[in-house]
């Protein structure tokens, strides 16, 4: 399979060309490629069937949802194709903004109002763009940021809620840059502990009721000193954890090590603030646990195929007290086995199918809480007084936002995961929060399916739960459907009436839980309960101070347009970043479709030109004739010596290539320059020969040790015949052959050798093929491009000699002493 995406046309061509079958696939499809510059008259001449058949028109890209996006036209005439292409050909889709601009007429006609709610990195820029589109088109577009929770705009659109006339907050992603103090130390805590939070030495009051957690499980899962091991090479998640640690003013990173069984032990580089640190990566769990006994949390990013085995292995280490399993899709039978063993070992499992959890000011699991701007916006860098538990990871992020805007913030939050059998339940965490002095109120976001919420009702009735609880079960719309509805999570399906969201909300309300009328009112209920606790002195909000500043990642800052940096390298021959590999502007699919061959690719990569067919063939011929010249020449000899000394392929090849120079193989450039200079200066061949003789210089490209006028070099003859037959003009070759007549009249072996012929013929090709200016052709000669032909060709032969020696299992070479003339100085007497 291709490592890069390819065009549909090329994919079908490859199938038809290389797959042998007797099925209908052998019937080649008819196609015509159309570009903005297509000459339709010429196209009809080449493809007359366009006038007689129904046509399909679509982008030649293997992209998803072409039909849904209106990018396929079916059963069209040629005129219909032209009409279909007119608004689309050469245009780039730019998403919702372009859609609103293109269809502003119908939108205005039907009096459509658009509501936009957006969060995430740099969401302010997206809202600004949408607002500008509304102003320029005259379409009512209302934009909202994280200050408005996600379902509030539905009520506004339906007219049940007033539309606030206020711009989104002016917060910007770039508000947290480098520490303004310039200090390299971890910033001081930005907020003292909440006055509602107990001191470290305080102990939770004794309870007469039954224990909150299974025996051995801890009430406190995370602290400012919690250390974790991350299973999986999740570098982005780990960096997010370290940034959270830094902004929380932790003394040390919360990630002690990583485990990744597919590499050897090594160290991975991360940032701690603006300093770089190294975190060890181990191949197996045993080494990580042995070297980091302080770790008590595992964050398991293993896939659904290996999450079970890695979690079961981890529970064999008594130091582990909490495991977060991120993967979804683990078979329910295996999940139940995990839960059973966790109960036996006293281990708390968060997940599977979860984003994790967060304890502001202390610890966060993986990607919980989103990116750093969201951490700061939701004030997750310091503890509040409200603890929550939900099933959904995405909705837990929404709870972070709601709680931060209506209370003094989050104390702890956990997303237990959406599977039918979560490793820990709502009640497990609600009981923990009940026994945690710093938690003053609890928020539960349940959903349709299951009966876990009824345990909360029983806990309240039995007096086990005494703290204020706000709860809402999402999925109330399921009662509006006539059949059973399966929502997004595996466990979000009501199998009986008591499992519906409506029934559970009613039971919770009757038990004394604060239940809003809809999700829209959840924030208002949370704020009301919180204000009552503040009024009664249960919560004394701490003074808020600005959070510490942290560095921004370079890639993020560049994406936001905040910085610019000069590139370290420049390249103009190849681009691998897009949908497919591009050689000098030509997609790799086009290279294969047009069968350009090695010569054509060399033309693109070396000369940035699409050379004529005869030039490509000439280059390939040069590579073939220079591929090898026997084992006796210096390059092959060196390669053989190294191969027999046990060296590897690259070392042996390099040894041979290092011998190439003016004396061996490097005469292509020299011959091209010497003959070009003589020819361009206007001196006749006889004057050139006499001049070189007078100066005592050899004519590069003339002469051979073995071949002569009577024993011609067939390589030279083959190339000479091809050049004379296919090149439009050969003035320099003709000049060199006149020089050869003069030199061979003096000595038979002073022939135009293969280096000389390639050199002069290459100059003729560059100057006369029509692809280069005279200046470009001369520049390529000056920078040594022609010697590259010999290097590339001879590398094939050197590799052949290396493989040959290995195949023949030749031992270490020692040169025979009788082939060496030992000439030592005579003994000097006084």
C-alpha positions in Angstrom: 0.0 0.0 0.0 1.1 3.5 -0.6 2.4 5.4 2.4 0.9 8.6 0.9 -2.5 9.2 -0.5 -2.8 8.8 -4.3 -5.3 10.0 -6.8 -8.3 7.8 -7.7 -7.3 7.8 -11.4 -3.8 6.6 -10.5 -5.1 4.0 -8.1 -7.3 2.5 -10.8 -4.5 2.6 -13.4 -2.3 0.6 -11.0 -5.0 -1.9 -10.4 -5.6 -2.5 -14.1 -1.9 -2.6 -14.9 -0.6 -4.9 -12.2 -3.5 -7.1 -11.0 -4.2 -10.1 -13.2 -7.9 -11.2 -13.1 -10.6 -12.5 -15.3 -13.3 -10.4 -13.8 -14.8 -7.2 -15.2 -12.1 -5.1 -13.6 -10.1 -5.7 -16.7 -12.5 -3.4 -18.6 -10.5 -0.2 -18.4 -12.5 2.8 -17.4 -12.5 5.9 -19.7 -11.5 9.2 -18.2 -10.4 12.7 -19.1 -8.5 15.0 -16.8 -9.7 18.6 -16.6 -7.8 21.6 -15.2 -8.6 25.3 -15.2 -6.4 25.6 -18.3 -8.0 22.7 -20.3 -8.6 23.3 -24.0 -12.1 21.8 -24.5 -11.8 21.5 -28.3 -8.5 19.6 -27.9 -10.1 17.5 -25.2 -12.9 16.4 -27.5 -10.4 15.5 -30.2 -8.6 13.2 -27.8 -11.8 11.9 -26.1 -14.7 11.8 -28.6 -16.7 9.5 -26.4 -17.4 12.6 -24.1 -20.2 13.6 -26.5 -21.9 10.2 -26.6 -22.0 8.9 -23.0 -23.4 10.0 -19.6 -20.6 11.4 -17.5 -19.5 11.4 -13.9 -17.4 14.4 -12.7 -15.6 14.6 -9.3 -12.2 15.6 -7.8 -9.5 13.1 -8.5 -8.7 12.7 -4.8 -9.4 9.8 -2.5 -11.2 12.0 0.1 -14.2 11.2 2.3 -17.8 12.3 1.8 -17.4 13.7 -1.8 -21.1 13.1 -2.4 -22.3 14.7 0.8 -20.1 17.7 0.2 -21.5 18.2 -3.3 -18.3 17.2 -5.0 -19.7 14.6 -7.4 -21.9 15.2 -10.5 -23.6 12.1 -11.9 -25.3 11.3 -15.3 -24.3 14.6 -16.9 -23.8 15.6 -20.5 -20.6 17.4 -21.5 -22.4 20.8 -21.2 -23.6 19.7 -17.8 -20.1 18.9 -16.8 -18.9 22.3 -17.8 -21.7 24.0 -15.8 -20.9 21.8 -12.8 -17.2 22.6 -13.0 -17.6 26.4 -13.4 -18.2 27.3 -9.7 -16.0 24.5 -8.4 -12.9 24.0 -10.5 -9.8 25.6 -9.0 -11.7 26.7 -5.9 -10.7 25.7 -2.3 -13.3 25.0 0.3 -12.8 27.1 3.4 -15.5 25.6 5.6 -18.5 27.3 7.2 -17.3 30.8 6.4 -17.3 30.2 2.7 -20.6 28.3 2.9 -22.3 31.3 4.6 -20.9 33.6 2.0 -21.9 31.4 -0.9 -25.5 30.8 0.3 -26.2 34.2 1.9 -29.0 34.8 -0.5 -31.1 31.7 0.6 -30.1 32.3 4.2 -31.5 35.8 4.1 -34.6 34.8 2.2 -35.5 32.3 4.9 -34.5 34.6 7.7 -32.0 32.2 9.1 -30.2 33.2 12.3 -26.9 31.5 13.1 -25.7 30.7 16.7 -22.0 29.7 17.2 -20.5 28.5 20.5 -16.8 27.6 20.4 -14.0 26.8 22.8 -10.6 25.2 22.5 -7.2 26.7 21.5 -7.5 30.2 20.0 -11.2 30.0 19.9 -11.4 33.8 20.1 -10.0 34.1 16.6 -12.7 31.7 15.3 -15.4 33.7 17.0 -14.0 37.0 15.6 -14.0 35.6 12.1 -17.6 34.4 12.4 -18.7 37.7 13.8 -17.1 39.5 10.8 -18.9 37.2 8.4 -22.2 38.2 10.0 -21.4 41.9 9.7 -20.3 41.7 6.0 -23.2 39.5 4.9 -25.9 41.0 7.0 -26.9 37.6 8.4 -27.6 37.6 12.1 -24.7 35.6 13.6 -24.4 35.4 17.4 -21.1 34.1 18.8 -20.4 32.8 22.2 -17.3 31.5 23.9 -16.7 29.3 27.0 -18.6 31.9 29.1 -21.8 30.4 27.7 -22.3 26.6 28.3 -22.8 24.4 25.3 -26.6 23.9 25.3 -27.6 27.5 26.3 -27.7 28.6 22.7 -30.4 26.1 22.0 -32.8 27.9 24.3 -31.7 31.2 22.8 -32.4 29.9 19.3 -35.9 28.6 20.3 -36.7 32.0 22.0 -36.9 30.5 25.5 -33.8 32.4 26.7 -32.8 36.0 26.1 -29.8 36.6 23.8 -27.1 38.5 25.8 -25.9 41.6 24.0 -22.3 41.4 25.0 -19.1 40.5 23.2 -17.1 37.4 24.1 -14.4 37.8 26.7 -11.1 39.4 25.4 -9.0 36.6 26.9 -6.3 35.5 24.4 -4.5 32.2 24.1 -1.2 34.1 24.3 -1.8 35.5 27.8 0.6 33.0 29.3 4.1 33.5 28.0 7.4 33.2 29.7 7.6 33.8 33.4 7.8 37.6 33.8 10.1 37.4 36.8 12.8 35.7 34.7 13.4 33.2 37.5 14.2 29.7 36.6 12.6 28.2 39.7 9.0 26.9 39.9 6.7 29.9 40.4 5.2 30.4 43.9 1.6 29.2 44.4 -0.8 31.6 43.0 -3.5 31.1 45.6 -3.5 30.0 49.2 -5.5 26.9 50.0 -9.2 27.5 50.1 -10.5 28.5 53.5 -13.0 25.6 53.2 -10.2 23.1 52.8 -8.8 21.2 55.7 -5.2 21.3 56.6 -3.0 18.4 55.9 -2.9 17.3 59.5 -6.7 17.3 59.9 -8.4 13.9 59.8 -11.9 13.3 58.5 -14.5 12.9 61.2 -15.4 9.4 62.2 -18.5 7.9 60.6 -20.7 5.4 62.2 -22.1 4.3 58.9 -20.6 1.5 56.9 -17.2 2.1 55.2 -17.3 4.3 52.1 -14.9 2.4 50.0 -14.0 -1.3 49.6 -11.4 -2.5 52.0 -7.9 -1.2 51.1 -9.0 1.5 48.7 -7.9 5.0 49.5 -10.1 8.0 50.0 -7.5 10.3 48.6 -6.4 9.3 45.1 -4.1 12.2 44.3 -2.0 14.8 46.1 0.7 17.3 45.3 3.3 14.6 45.7 1.6 11.9 43.5 3.9 10.2 41.0 2.7 8.3 38.0 3.9 6.0 35.3 2.5 6.5 31.8 2.0 3.3 29.7 2.4 4.3 26.0 4.5 6.8 24.1 2.0 9.6 24.7 4.4 12.5 24.6 1.8 15.2 24.1 -0.3 14.0 27.1 2.8 13.8 29.3 3.8 17.3 28.3 0.3 18.5 29.2 0.7 16.9 32.6 4.0 18.6 33.2 2.7 22.0 32.1 -0.2 21.5 34.6 2.3 20.5 37.3 4.3 23.6 36.6 1.3 26.0 36.7 0.2 24.3 39.9 3.6 25.1 41.5 4.5 21.5 42.1 8.0 20.9 43.3 8.6 18.0 40.9 6.9 16.6 37.8 4.1 14.1 38.4 5.4 11.7 35.7 8.2 9.6 37.0 8.6 7.3 34.0 7.0 5.9 30.8 6.7 2.3 29.7 6.8 1.5 26.0 7.5 -2.1 25.1 8.3 -1.4 21.4 11.6 0.4 22.0 14.6 -0.1 24.2 15.2 1.7 27.5 16.0 5.4 26.8 15.2 8.9 27.9 12.6 11.2 26.4 13.0 15.0 26.5 10.2 17.2 27.9 9.8 20.8 29.1 9.5 21.7 32.8 8.5 25.4 32.5 11.1 26.7 30.0 13.8 24.2 31.0 14.3 20.8 29.3 14.2 17.6 31.4 14.6 13.9 30.7 12.1 11.3 31.7 13.1 7.7 31.5 11.3 5.3 29.2 11.4 1.6 30.0 10.8 -1.4 27.8 9.0 -3.4 30.5 6.9 -2.6 33.6 9.0 -4.5 36.0 12.1 -2.2 35.5 10.0 0.9 35.8 8.4 -0.2 39.1 11.7 -1.4 40.5 13.5 1.9 39.8 10.5 4.1 40.9 9.1 2.7 44.1 7.5 6.1 44.8 4.9 5.7 42.0 1.4 4.8 43.0 -0.6 5.7 39.9 -0.6 4.2 36.4 -2.0 6.0 33.4 -2.6 3.4 30.8 -2.8 4.6 27.2 -2.5 1.0 25.8 -4.9 0.1 23.0 -8.0 -2.0 23.6 -5.9 -5.1 22.5 -3.3 -4.7 25.2 -5.0 -2.6 27.9 -6.3 -5.7 29.8 -2.9 -7.5 29.9 -0.9 -4.4 30.9 -3.5 -3.5 33.6 -3.5 -7.0 35.1 0.3 -7.0 35.2 0.3 -3.6 36.9 -2.0 -4.7 39.7 0.6 -7.3 40.8 2.7 -4.4 42.1 1.5 -3.4 45.6 2.7 0.1 45.2 0.0 0.9 42.6 -3.2 2.3 44.2 -4.9 3.9 41.2 -5.1 3.0 37.5 -6.6 5.1 34.8 -7.5 3.1 31.6 -8.0 5.4 28.7 -8.9 2.9 25.9 -12.4 2.2 24.9 -13.8 -1.0 23.4 -12.3 -3.4 25.9 -14.6 -6.5 26.0 -17.0 -6.3 28.9 -16.0 -9.8 30.2 -12.4 -8.6 30.5 -13.4 -5.4 32.2 -15.3 -7.4 34.8 -12.2 -9.4 35.5 -10.2 -6.3 35.9 -12.8 -4.9 38.4 -12.8 -8.1 40.4 -9.0 -8.2 40.7 -8.9 -4.4 41.5 -11.4 -5.0 44.4 -9.2 -7.8 45.7 -6.0 -5.7 45.5 -7.6 -2.5 46.8 -6.9 -0.6 43.6 -9.1 2.1 42.3 -9.7 2.0 38.5 -10.8 5.0 36.5 -12.2 3.9 33.2 -12.1 2.2 30.7 -13.2 4.6 28.0 -12.3 7.8 29.9 -10.3 10.9 29.6 -9.3 10.4 33.3 -9.7 12.9 36.1 -8.1 16.0 37.6 -7.4 17.4 41.1 -6.6 21.1 40.7 -3.3 22.2 42.2 -2.2 18.5 42.5 -2.5 16.1 39.6 -4.2 15.5 36.3 -4.5 12.4 34.3 -3.3 12.6 30.7 -5.3 15.0 28.6 -8.0 15.8 31.2 -8.9 19.5 31.3 -7.8 20.2 27.7 -4.9 22.5 26.7 -3.2 24.9 29.0 -5.4 27.9 28.1 -8.5 25.9 29.2 -6.7 24.9 32.4 -6.2 28.6 33.2 -9.6 29.7 32.1 -11.3 27.0 34.3 -8.9 27.9 37.2 -7.8 24.3 37.5 -4.4 25.4 38.8 -5.7 25.8 42.4 -8.3 23.9 44.4 -11.9 25.0 44.9 -14.7 23.6 47.0 -16.7 21.6 44.5 -16.1 18.0 43.5 -17.8 16.3 40.6 -18.1 12.9 38.9 -19.4 12.2 35.4 -19.3 9.5 32.8 -18.3 11.6 29.8 -14.8 13.1 29.5 -16.0 15.8 27.2 -18.8 16.8 29.6 -16.4 16.8 32.5 -14.5 19.6 30.6 -17.8 21.4 30.4 -18.3 20.9 34.1 -14.9 22.4 34.7 -16.0 25.5 32.8 -19.4 25.8 34.5 -18.1 25.2 38.0 -15.3 27.7 37.6 -17.8 30.4 36.5 -20.3 29.8 39.3 -18.3 28.8 42.3 -14.8 29.1 43.7 -13.7 26.2 41.5 -13.2 22.5 41.3 -11.7 20.5 44.2 -11.5 17.2 42.2 -13.2 15.8 39.2 -13.4 12.3 37.7 -14.9 10.9 34.5 -15.5 7.3 35.2 -16.0 6.4 31.5 -18.9 5.5 29.3 -18.7 1.7 29.3 -21.4 -0.5 30.8 -19.1 -1.7 33.5 -16.8 1.2 34.7 -13.9 0.3 36.9 -15.3 2.7 39.6 -18.8 4.0 40.0 -20.5 7.2 40.8 -21.1 6.1 44.4 -17.4 5.2 44.9 -16.4 8.7 44.2 -19.3 10.4 45.8 -18.5 8.5 49.0 -14.8 9.6 48.7 -15.9 13.2 48.3 -18.2 12.8 51.3 -15.2 11.8 53.4 -13.0 14.5 52.1 -13.1 17.6 54.3 -12.0 20.0 51.5 -15.1 19.1 49.4 -18.1 21.2 50.4 -20.6 20.3 47.7 -20.8 17.5 45.1 -21.9 17.6 41.4 -22.9 14.4 39.6 -23.6 14.3 35.8 -25.3 11.1 35.1 -26.9 9.8 32.0 -29.5 7.5 30.6 -28.8 3.8 31.3 -27.9 1.9 34.4 -29.1 2.3 38.0 -26.0 3.8 39.7 -27.8 7.1 40.5 -30.3 5.2 42.7 -27.4 4.3 45.1 -27.0 8.0 45.7 -30.6 8.2 46.6 -30.2 5.4 49.1 -27.0 6.9 50.5 -28.9 10.2 51.3 -31.9 8.3 52.8 -29.5 6.3 55.0 -27.7 9.4 56.1 -24.4 8.3 54.6 -24.4 11.3 52.3 -24.8 14.6 54.0 -23.1 17.2 51.7 -25.2 19.1 49.2 -25.4 17.2 45.9 -26.4 18.7 42.5 -27.2 16.1 39.9 -28.6 15.9 36.4 -29.0 12.8 34.2 -28.7 13.7 30.5 -30.7 11.9 27.9 -34.2 13.1 28.8 -35.0 13.4 25.2 -35.0 9.6 24.8 -38.6 9.5 26.0 -39.6 11.4 22.9 -38.6 8.5 20.7 -41.0 5.6 20.1 -38.2 3.0 20.1 -35.1 2.3 22.2 -32.3 4.8 21.7 -28.6 4.0 22.1 -26.7 7.2 22.9 -22.9 7.6 22.4 -21.6 5.6 25.4 -21.9 1.9 25.5 -23.8 2.1 28.8 -26.1 4.9 27.6 -29.2 2.9 26.9 -32.3 2.4 29.0 -33.2 -1.3 29.2 -36.2 -0.6 31.5 -38.3 2.4 32.6 -36.2 3.0 35.8 -33.1 3.5 33.7 -34.4 6.4 31.8 -33.0 9.8 32.6 -36.4 11.2 33.5 -37.1 8.5 36.0 -33.6 8.9 37.6 -33.9 12.7 37.8 -37.3 12.4 39.5 -35.9 9.9 42.1 -32.9 12.1 42.8 -35.1 15.1 43.4 -37.4 13.2 45.7 -34.3 12.0 47.7 -33.2 15.6 48.3 -30.7 16.1 45.5 -30.7 19.5 43.8 -31.9 18.7 40.3 -32.3 21.4 37.6 -35.2 21.4 35.2 -32.8 21.0 32.3 -29.1 21.1 31.6 -29.4 24.8 30.8 -30.1 25.4 34.5 -27.3 23.3 35.9 -25.0 26.2 36.3 -27.7 28.3 38.0 -28.4 25.5 40.5 -24.7 25.0 41.2 -24.3 28.7 41.8 -27.4 28.9 44.1 -26.2 26.0 46.3 -22.7 27.4 46.4 -23.9 30.9 47.4 -26.0 29.4 50.2 -22.9 27.6 51.5 -20.9 30.8 51.4 -23.7 32.7 53.2 -23.8 30.0 55.9 -20.0 30.2 56.4 -19.4 26.7 55.2 -17.2 28.0 52.4 -15.0 31.1 52.8 -13.6 31.9 49.4 -9.9 32.5 49.3 -8.5 35.6 47.7 -7.9 35.1 43.9 -4.6 36.1 42.5 -3.3 35.8 38.9 -2.0 32.4 37.9 1.7 31.8 37.3 2.9 32.2 33.7 4.3 29.3 31.7 6.0 29.1 28.3 4.0 28.5 25.2 5.1 25.7 22.8 6.8 27.0 19.7 4.6 25.1 17.3 1.5 26.5 19.0 2.8 30.0 19.0 3.7 29.8 15.3 0.2 28.4 14.5 -1.3 31.4 16.3 0.9 33.8 14.3 2.6 35.1 17.4 6.2 34.4 16.4 8.2 33.9 13.3 11.5 32.1 12.9 13.9 31.9 9.9 14.2 28.4 8.5 17.4 26.5 9.1 17.2 24.9 5.6 15.8 25.7 2.3 14.8 23.2 -0.4 13.3 23.5 -3.8 13.3 20.0 -5.2 11.0 17.9 -3.0 8.0 18.3 -0.6 6.7 15.4 1.4 4.3 17.4 3.6 1.1 17.2 1.5 -1.2 14.6 0.4 1.4 13.0 -1.8 5.1 13.3 -2.4 6.1 16.0 -4.9 9.3 16.1 -6.9 10.1 19.6 -8.2 6.4 20.4 -8.4 5.3 17.1 -9.9 3.2 14.7 -7.8 4.7 11.2 -7.5 1.5 9.8 -9.0 2.2 11.8 -12.2 5.7 10.6 -12.3 4.5 7.0 -12.4 1.6 7.7 -14.7 3.8 9.2 -17.3 6.5 6.6 -16.8 9.3 9.1 -16.5 11.8 6.5 -15.3 15.0 7.1 -13.4 16.2 9.7 -16.0 13.1 11.7 -15.5 13.3 11.6 -11.8 16.9 12.6 -11.9 16.0 15.6 -14.1 13.4 16.7 -11.6 15.6 16.3 -8.5 18.9 17.5 -10.0 17.8 20.1 -12.5 14.2 20.9 -11.4 13.2 20.4 -15.0 11.0 18.0 -16.9 13.5 16.9 -19.5 12.6 15.6 -23.0 12.3 11.8 -23.4 15.5 11.5 -25.2 17.4 13.3 -22.5 15.9 11.0 -19.8 16.9 8.0 -21.9 20.5 9.4 -22.3 20.9 9.8 -18.6 19.8 6.2 -18.0 22.3 5.0 -20.6 25.1 7.0 -18.9 24.2 5.3 -15.6 24.3 1.9 -17.3 27.6 2.3 -19.0 29.3 3.8 -15.9 27.8 1.2 -13.5 31.0 -0.9 -13.4 34.4 -1.4 -15.0 35.6 -4.5 -13.3 37.3 -5.2 -9.9 40.7 -3.9 -10.8 39.8 -0.1 -10.8 40.6 1.7 -7.6 37.0 2.2 -6.5 35.9 -1.4 -6.9 39.2 -2.6 -5.4 38.7 -0.5 -2.3 35.1 -1.7 -2.0 36.2 -5.3 -2.2 38.9 -4.8 0.4 36.5 -3.3 2.9 33.8 -6.0 2.2 36.4 -8.7 2.9 37.5 -6.9 6.1 33.9 -7.5 7.4 32.7 -3.9 7.0 29.1 -3.1 6.3 27.6 -2.0 3.0 27.7 1.7 3.6 31.3 1.7 4.8 32.4 -0.4 1.9 30.6 1.8 -0.6 32.0 4.9 0.9 35.5 3.5 0.7 35.1 3.0 -3.0 33.5 6.4 -3.7 36.3 8.2 -1.9 38.7 7.2 -4.7 36.7 9.1 -7.3 38.5 12.2 -8.4 40.4 13.7 -11.3 42.5 10.5 -11.7 39.6 8.1 -11.5 36.1 8.8 -12.8 36.0 12.5 -11.9 36.9 13.7 -15.4 33.3 14.3 -16.5 33.2 17.8 -15.1 36.8 18.6 -16.0 36.3 17.4 -19.6 33.0 19.3 -19.9 34.6 22.5 -18.6 37.8 22.2 -20.7 36.2 21.4 -24.0 33.4 24.0 -23.4 36.0 26.7 -22.7 38.0 25.9 -25.8 34.9 25.7 -28.0 33.4 28.9 -26.6 36.7 30.8 -27.1 36.6 30.0 -30.8 40.0 28.3 -31.1 40.2 25.4 -33.6 40.9 21.8 -32.3 44.5 21.9 -33.5 45.2 25.1 -31.6 43.5 23.6 -28.5 45.8 20.5 -28.6 48.9 22.5 -29.1 48.0 25.0 -26.4 47.5 22.1 -23.8 50.8 20.5 -24.9 52.6 23.8 -24.5 51.1 24.3 -21.0 52.0 20.8 -20.0 48.4 19.9 -19.2 46.5 16.7 -20.0 43.3 17.0 -22.0 40.7 15.7 -19.6 38.4 13.0 -21.2 41.2 12.0 -23.7 43.1 8.7 -23.3 42.6 5.2 -22.0 44.9 2.6 -20.5 43.5 -0.3 -22.4 41.2 0.9 -25.2 42.6 2.5 -28.4 41.6 3.5 -31.9 42.2 -0.1 -32.9 40.4 -1.5 -29.9 37.5 0.9 -29.4 35.4 1.2 -26.2 31.9 0.0 -27.1 30.5 2.1 -24.3 31.7 5.2 -26.1 30.4 3.9 -29.4 26.9 3.2 -28.0 26.5 6.6 -26.4 28.0 8.4 -29.5 25.5 6.8 -31.9 22.5 7.6 -29.6 23.5 11.2 -29.2 24.0 11.8 -32.9 20.7 10.2 -33.6 18.5 11.9 -31.0 20.1 15.2 -29.9 18.9 18.3 -31.9 22.5 19.6 -32.1 25.9 18.2 -31.0 28.5 21.1 -31.6 30.7 20.2 -28.6 30.7 16.5 -29.3 31.7 17.3 -32.9 34.5 19.5 -31.6 35.7 16.8 -29.2 35.8 14.2 -32.0 38.0 16.5 -34.1 40.3 16.7 -31.1 40.3 12.9 -31.0 41.4 12.7 -34.6 44.5 14.8 -33.8 45.4 13.0 -30.5 45.0 9.5 -31.9 47.2 10.4 -34.8 50.0 10.9 -32.3 49.2 7.9 -30.1 46.4 5.3 -30.7 45.1 5.1 -27.1 44.5 8.9 -26.9 40.8 8.4 -27.7 37.8 10.3 -26.4 37.0 8.1 -23.4 33.7 7.5 -21.8 34.2 10.3 -19.3 35.0 12.7 -22.0 32.1 11.7 -24.2 29.5 11.9 -21.4 30.9 15.3 -20.4 30.7 16.9 -23.8 27.4 15.2 -24.7 25.9 16.4 -21.4 26.9 20.0 -22.2 25.2 19.6 -25.6 22.1 18.2 -24.0 21.9 21.1 -21.4 22.5 23.8 -24.0 20.3 22.5 -26.8 17.4 20.5 -25.3 15.3 23.7 -24.8 14.9 23.3 -21.0 17.7 25.5 -19.9 19.1 28.9 -20.6 22.8 29.2 -21.5 23.5 30.6 -18.0 21.6 27.7 -16.3 23.5 25.1 -18.4 26.9 26.6 -17.5 26.0 26.9 -13.8 25.2 23.1 -13.6 28.6 22.4 -15.2 30.4 24.7 -12.8 28.8 23.2 -9.6 29.8 19.7 -10.5 26.5 18.1 -11.5 28.1 15.9 -14.2 30.4 14.0 -11.8 27.2 13.0 -10.1 26.4 10.8 -13.0 29.5 8.8 -12.5 29.1 8.7 -8.7 25.5 7.5 -9.1 26.2 5.0 -11.8 29.4 3.5 -10.3 27.6 3.2 -6.9 25.5 0.4 -8.5 28.7 -1.5 -9.4 30.4 -1.0 -6.0 27.3 -2.4 -4.3 27.4 -5.3 -6.7 31.0 -6.0 -5.7 30.2 -5.8 -2.0 27.3 -8.3 -2.4 29.4 -10.5 -4.6 32.2 -10.8 -2.0 29.7 -11.5 0.8 27.9 -14.1 -1.3 31.3 -15.8 -2.1 32.2 -15.6 1.6 35.6 -14.2 0.9 37.9 -13.7 3.9 40.2 -10.9 4.9 42.4 -9.8 2.1 46.2 -9.6 2.5 48.2 -8.3 -0.4 50.9 -10.8 -1.4 54.4 -9.7 -0.5 55.8 -10.8 -3.9 53.7 -8.2 -5.5 55.4 -5.4 -3.5 58.7 -3.9 -4.3 60.5 -3.3 -1.0 62.8 -0.3 -1.6 64.6 0.4 1.7 67.4 3.0 2.2 70.9 1.4 2.3 72.7 1.2 5.6 74.4 4.5 6.4 77.8 4.1 8.2 79.5 6.8 10.1 
